[in-house]
Amino acid sequence: MSYLGTQPNDVKKNIGLYTPSEILQLEKDGHWGGSLELIQSQTVSGVTTVDFTDIKENIYEVHFLTGTITGNGANRPYLRFFESGTIEDASVYLVAYQQMTIGGSSGNKGAGVTNLDFFVGASEVGESSVASCYIYNAGNSSKFTHQTQEGFMSTVIRGEFGGGVLPQASVVDGFRIQTSSANTITGTIKLFGVKQ
């Protein structure tokens, strides 16, 4: 396999070895796979929804969403998708999650629901929750958009992992994090595009 070089030898043989300076240049030019581009970071205080509506779905096949929040009451911030600008809030999502607590209890769930899990929860005042998820095929109108998630909650120590899917082929052009009640969240949530 060859790659473009500089004059007078425009094509160089790629033997699979890159120098650190070549890697840095490829990353800078956006050609080194796996690196992240920060699309948007939102720091919020006392809100019930956080929307990401400019997700560059025509550029990135994979998105990475991560955040740290503190709750003010019984809420469980979850994830929904925008389809062509309209939030999908019907009972169409399919999920499969496993949740474990420090006390040894565990549980799983999976059904046609109105949202996907994102933050494990923030069910007590001042409780922290951290989470991350990868979202795949958001901008591809011929594929289902799906996500994998993991998270951890303080106070009542609880961890969760799993995933979900919007089982309809459509263009997903935005993400919403929303609380499960009228209570609010405070924290920072970041959206990245994953370079292929």
Contacts in CASP RR format, 6 or more apart in sequence:
PFRMAT RR
TARGET T0000
AUTHOR 0000-0000-0000
METHOD contacts of the structure
MODEL  1
MSYLGTQPNDVKKNIGLYTPSEILQLEKDGHWGGSLELIQSQTVSGVTTV
DFTDIKENIYEVHFLTGTITGNGANRPYLRFFESGTIEDASVYLVAYQQM
TIGGSSGNKGAGVTNLDFFVGASEVGESSVASCYIYNAGNSSKFTHQTQE
GFMSTVIRGEFGGGVLPQASVVDGFRIQTSSANTITGTIKLFGVKQ
1 14 0 8 1.000
2 11 0 8 1.000
2 12 0 8 1.000
2 13 0 8 1.000
2 14 0 8 1.000
3 11 0 8 1.000
3 12 0 8 1.000
3 14 0 8 1.000
4 10 0 8 1.000
4 11 0 8 1.000
4 12 0 8 1.000
5 11 0 8 1.000
5 12 0 8 1.000
18 26 0 8 1.000
23 32 0 8 1.000
26 32 0 8 1.000
27 35 0 8 1.000
30 195 0 8 1.000
31 195 0 8 1.000
32 195 0 8 1.000
33 195 0 8 1.000
33 196 0 8 1.000
34 194 0 8 1.000
34 195 0 8 1.000
34 196 0 8 1.000
35 194 0 8 1.000
35 195 0 8 1.000
36 64 0 8 1.000
36 192 0 8 1.000
36 193 0 8 1.000
36 194 0 8 1.000
36 195 0 8 1.000
37 60 0 8 1.000
37 192 0 8 1.000
37 193 0 8 1.000
37 195 0 8 1.000
38 190 0 8 1.000
38 191 0 8 1.000
38 192 0 8 1.000
39 52 0 8 1.000
39 54 0 8 1.000
39 55 0 8 1.000
39 56 0 8 1.000
39 63 0 8 1.000
39 191 0 8 1.000
39 192 0 8 1.000
39 193 0 8 1.000
40 52 0 8 1.000
40 54 0 8 1.000
40 190 0 8 1.000
40 191 0 8 1.000
41 188 0 8 1.000
41 189 0 8 1.000
41 190 0 8 1.000
41 191 0 8 1.000
42 50 0 8 1.000
42 52 0 8 1.000
42 188 0 8 1.000
42 189 0 8 1.000
42 190 0 8 1.000
43 187 0 8 1.000
43 188 0 8 1.000
44 50 0 8 1.000
44 185 0 8 1.000
44 186 0 8 1.000
44 187 0 8 1.000
44 188 0 8 1.000
44 189 0 8 1.000
45 186 0 8 1.000
45 187 0 8 1.000
46 72 0 8 1.000
46 184 0 8 1.000
46 185 0 8 1.000
46 186 0 8 1.000
47 184 0 8 1.000
47 185 0 8 1.000
47 186 0 8 1.000
48 178 0 8 1.000
48 179 0 8 1.000
48 182 0 8 1.000
48 183 0 8 1.000
48 184 0 8 1.000
48 185 0 8 1.000
49 176 0 8 1.000
49 177 0 8 1.000
49 178 0 8 1.000
49 179 0 8 1.000
50 176 0 8 1.000
50 177 0 8 1.000
50 178 0 8 1.000
50 185 0 8 1.000
50 189 0 8 1.000
51 82 0 8 1.000
51 174 0 8 1.000
51 175 0 8 1.000
51 176 0 8 1.000
52 65 0 8 1.000
52 174 0 8 1.000
52 175 0 8 1.000
52 176 0 8 1.000
52 191 0 8 1.000
53 82 0 8 1.000
53 85 0 8 1.000
53 173 0 8 1.000
53 174 0 8 1.000
55 63 0 8 1.000
55 138 0 8 1.000
55 173 0 8 1.000
55 174 0 8 1.000
55 175 0 8 1.000
55 191 0 8 1.000
56 193 0 8 1.000
57 138 0 8 1.000
57 139 0 8 1.000
57 171 0 8 1.000
57 172 0 8 1.000
57 173 0 8 1.000
57 174 0 8 1.000
58 139 0 8 1.000
59 193 0 8 1.000
60 138 0 8 1.000
60 193 0 8 1.000
60 194 0 8 1.000
60 195 0 8 1.000
61 136 0 8 1.000
61 137 0 8 1.000
61 138 0 8 1.000
61 139 0 8 1.000
61 140 0 8 1.000
61 194 0 8 1.000
61 196 0 8 1.000
62 134 0 8 1.000
62 135 0 8 1.000
62 136 0 8 1.000
62 193 0 8 1.000
62 194 0 8 1.000
62 196 0 8 1.000
63 134 0 8 1.000
63 135 0 8 1.000
63 138 0 8 1.000
63 175 0 8 1.000
63 191 0 8 1.000
63 192 0 8 1.000
63 193 0 8 1.000
63 194 0 8 1.000
64 132 0 8 1.000
64 133 0 8 1.000
64 134 0 8 1.000
64 135 0 8 1.000
64 191 0 8 1.000
64 192 0 8 1.000
64 193 0 8 1.000
64 194 0 8 1.000
65 79 0 8 1.000
65 118 0 8 1.000
65 132 0 8 1.000
65 133 0 8 1.000
65 134 0 8 1.000
65 135 0 8 1.000
65 175 0 8 1.000
65 189 0 8 1.000
65 190 0 8 1.000
65 191 0 8 1.000
65 192 0 8 1.000
66 130 0 8 1.000
66 131 0 8 1.000
66 132 0 8 1.000
66 133 0 8 1.000
66 189 0 8 1.000
66 190 0 8 1.000
66 192 0 8 1.000
67 119 0 8 1.000
67 130 0 8 1.000
67 131 0 8 1.000
67 132 0 8 1.000
67 187 0 8 1.000
67 188 0 8 1.000
67 189 0 8 1.000
67 190 0 8 1.000
68 128 0 8 1.000
68 129 0 8 1.000
68 130 0 8 1.000
68 187 0 8 1.000
68 188 0 8 1.000
69 77 0 8 1.000
69 119 0 8 1.000
69 122 0 8 1.000
69 128 0 8 1.000
69 129 0 8 1.000
69 185 0 8 1.000
69 186 0 8 1.000
69 187 0 8 1.000
69 188 0 8 1.000
69 189 0 8 1.000
70 122 0 8 1.000
70 126 0 8 1.000
70 127 0 8 1.000
70 128 0 8 1.000
70 129 0 8 1.000
70 185 0 8 1.000
70 186 0 8 1.000
70 187 0 8 1.000
71 122 0 8 1.000
71 124 0 8 1.000
71 125 0 8 1.000
71 126 0 8 1.000
71 127 0 8 1.000
71 129 0 8 1.000
71 183 0 8 1.000
71 184 0 8 1.000
71 185 0 8 1.000
71 186 0 8 1.000
72 122 0 8 1.000
72 125 0 8 1.000
72 126 0 8 1.000
72 183 0 8 1.000
72 184 0 8 1.000
72 185 0 8 1.000
72 186 0 8 1.000
73 122 0 8 1.000
73 123 0 8 1.000
73 124 0 8 1.000
73 125 0 8 1.000
73 127 0 8 1.000
73 181 0 8 1.000
73 183 0 8 1.000
74 123 0 8 1.000
74 181 0 8 1.000
74 183 0 8 1.000
75 121 0 8 1.000
75 122 0 8 1.000
75 123 0 8 1.000
75 179 0 8 1.000
75 180 0 8 1.000
75 181 0 8 1.000
75 183 0 8 1.000
75 184 0 8 1.000
75 185 0 8 1.000
76 117 0 8 1.000
76 119 0 8 1.000
76 120 0 8 1.000
76 121 0 8 1.000
76 122 0 8 1.000
76 123 0 8 1.000
76 179 0 8 1.000
76 180 0 8 1.000
77 118 0 8 1.000
77 119 0 8 1.000
77 121 0 8 1.000
77 122 0 8 1.000
77 129 0 8 1.000
77 177 0 8 1.000
77 178 0 8 1.000
77 179 0 8 1.000
77 180 0 8 1.000
77 185 0 8 1.000
78 115 0 8 1.000
78 116 0 8 1.000
78 117 0 8 1.000
78 118 0 8 1.000
78 119 0 8 1.000
78 177 0 8 1.000
78 178 0 8 1.000
78 180 0 8 1.000
79 115 0 8 1.000
79 116 0 8 1.000
79 117 0 8 1.000
79 118 0 8 1.000
79 133 0 8 1.000
79 147 0 8 1.000
79 149 0 8 1.000
79 175 0 8 1.000
79 176 0 8 1.000
79 177 0 8 1.000
80 87 0 8 1.000
80 88 0 8 1.000
80 89 0 8 1.000
80 114 0 8 1.000
80 115 0 8 1.000
80 116 0 8 1.000
80 175 0 8 1.000
80 176 0 8 1.000
80 178 0 8 1.000
81 87 0 8 1.000
81 88 0 8 1.000
81 116 0 8 1.000
81 138 0 8 1.000
81 145 0 8 1.000
81 166 0 8 1.000
81 172 0 8 1.000
81 174 0 8 1.000
81 175 0 8 1.000
81 176 0 8 1.000
82 88 0 8 1.000
82 172 0 8 1.000
82 173 0 8 1.000
82 174 0 8 1.000
82 175 0 8 1.000
82 176 0 8 1.000
83 166 0 8 1.000
83 170 0 8 1.000
83 171 0 8 1.000
83 172 0 8 1.000
83 173 0 8 1.000
84 170 0 8 1.000
84 171 0 8 1.000
84 173 0 8 1.000
85 173 0 8 1.000
85 174 0 8 1.000
87 176 0 8 1.000
88 166 0 8 1.000
89 114 0 8 1.000
89 115 0 8 1.000
90 114 0 8 1.000
91 112 0 8 1.000
91 113 0 8 1.000
91 114 0 8 1.000
92 112 0 8 1.000
92 114 0 8 1.000
92 166 0 8 1.000
92 167 0 8 1.000
92 168 0 8 1.000
93 112 0 8 1.000
93 113 0 8 1.000
93 114 0 8 1.000
93 115 0 8 1.000
93 116 0 8 1.000
93 164 0 8 1.000
93 165 0 8 1.000
93 166 0 8 1.000
93 167 0 8 1.000
94 110 0 8 1.000
94 111 0 8 1.000
94 112 0 8 1.000
94 113 0 8 1.000
94 164 0 8 1.000
94 165 0 8 1.000
94 167 0 8 1.000
95 109 0 8 1.000
95 110 0 8 1.000
95 111 0 8 1.000
95 112 0 8 1.000
95 113 0 8 1.000
95 116 0 8 1.000
95 117 0 8 1.000
95 162 0 8 1.000
95 163 0 8 1.000
95 164 0 8 1.000
95 165 0 8 1.000
96 108 0 8 1.000
96 109 0 8 1.000
96 110 0 8 1.000
96 162 0 8 1.000
96 163 0 8 1.000
96 164 0 8 1.000
97 108 0 8 1.000
97 109 0 8 1.000
97 110 0 8 1.000
97 117 0 8 1.000
97 149 0 8 1.000
97 160 0 8 1.000
97 161 0 8 1.000
97 162 0 8 1.000
97 163 0 8 1.000
98 106 0 8 1.000
98 107 0 8 1.000
98 108 0 8 1.000
98 160 0 8 1.000
98 161 0 8 1.000
98 162 0 8 1.000
99 106 0 8 1.000
99 107 0 8 1.000
99 108 0 8 1.000
99 109 0 8 1.000
99 120 0 8 1.000
99 158 0 8 1.000
99 159 0 8 1.000
99 160 0 8 1.000
100 106 0 8 1.000
100 107 0 8 1.000
100 158 0 8 1.000
100 159 0 8 1.000
100 160 0 8 1.000
101 156 0 8 1.000
101 157 0 8 1.000
101 158 0 8 1.000
101 159 0 8 1.000
102 156 0 8 1.000
102 157 0 8 1.000
102 158 0 8 1.000
103 157 0 8 1.000
115 178 0 8 1.000
116 147 0 8 1.000
116 149 0 8 1.000
116 163 0 8 1.000
116 164 0 8 1.000
117 149 0 8 1.000
117 160 0 8 1.000
117 162 0 8 1.000
117 163 0 8 1.000
118 131 0 8 1.000
118 133 0 8 1.000
118 149 0 8 1.000
118 177 0 8 1.000
119 129 0 8 1.000
119 130 0 8 1.000
119 131 0 8 1.000
119 151 0 8 1.000
119 153 0 8 1.000
119 177 0 8 1.000
119 185 0 8 1.000
120 129 0 8 1.000
120 131 0 8 1.000
120 151 0 8 1.000
120 152 0 8 1.000
120 153 0 8 1.000
120 158 0 8 1.000
120 159 0 8 1.000
120 160 0 8 1.000
121 127 0 8 1.000
121 129 0 8 1.000
121 153 0 8 1.000
121 158 0 8 1.000
122 128 0 8 1.000
122 129 0 8 1.000
122 153 0 8 1.000
122 185 0 8 1.000
123 153 0 8 1.000
123 156 0 8 1.000
124 155 0 8 1.000
124 156 0 8 1.000
126 155 0 8 1.000
127 153 0 8 1.000
127 154 0 8 1.000
127 155 0 8 1.000
127 156 0 8 1.000
128 153 0 8 1.000
128 154 0 8 1.000
128 155 0 8 1.000
129 151 0 8 1.000
129 152 0 8 1.000
129 153 0 8 1.000
129 154 0 8 1.000
130 151 0 8 1.000
130 152 0 8 1.000
131 149 0 8 1.000
131 150 0 8 1.000
131 151 0 8 1.000
131 152 0 8 1.000
132 149 0 8 1.000
132 150 0 8 1.000
132 151 0 8 1.000
133 147 0 8 1.000
133 148 0 8 1.000
133 149 0 8 1.000
133 150 0 8 1.000
133 163 0 8 1.000
134 147 0 8 1.000
134 148 0 8 1.000
134 194 0 8 1.000
135 145 0 8 1.000
135 146 0 8 1.000
135 147 0 8 1.000
135 172 0 8 1.000
135 175 0 8 1.000
136 145 0 8 1.000
136 146 0 8 1.000
136 147 0 8 1.000
137 143 0 8 1.000
137 144 0 8 1.000
137 145 0 8 1.000
137 146 0 8 1.000
137 172 0 8 1.000
138 145 0 8 1.000
138 171 0 8 1.000
138 172 0 8 1.000
138 173 0 8 1.000
138 174 0 8 1.000
139 145 0 8 1.000
139 171 0 8 1.000
139 172 0 8 1.000
139 173 0 8 1.000
140 171 0 8 1.000
141 169 0 8 1.000
141 170 0 8 1.000
141 171 0 8 1.000
142 169 0 8 1.000
143 169 0 8 1.000
144 165 0 8 1.000
144 166 0 8 1.000
144 167 0 8 1.000
144 168 0 8 1.000
144 169 0 8 1.000
145 165 0 8 1.000
145 166 0 8 1.000
145 170 0 8 1.000
145 172 0 8 1.000
146 163 0 8 1.000
146 164 0 8 1.000
146 165 0 8 1.000
146 166 0 8 1.000
147 163 0 8 1.000
147 164 0 8 1.000
147 165 0 8 1.000
148 161 0 8 1.000
148 162 0 8 1.000
148 163 0 8 1.000
148 164 0 8 1.000
149 160 0 8 1.000
149 161 0 8 1.000
149 162 0 8 1.000
149 163 0 8 1.000
149 164 0 8 1.000
150 159 0 8 1.000
150 160 0 8 1.000
150 161 0 8 1.000
150 162 0 8 1.000
151 159 0 8 1.000
151 160 0 8 1.000
151 161 0 8 1.000
152 158 0 8 1.000
152 159 0 8 1.000
152 160 0 8 1.000
153 159 0 8 1.000
166 172 0 8 1.000
175 191 0 8 1.000
177 185 0 8 1.000
177 189 0 8 1.000
179 185 0 8 1.000
END
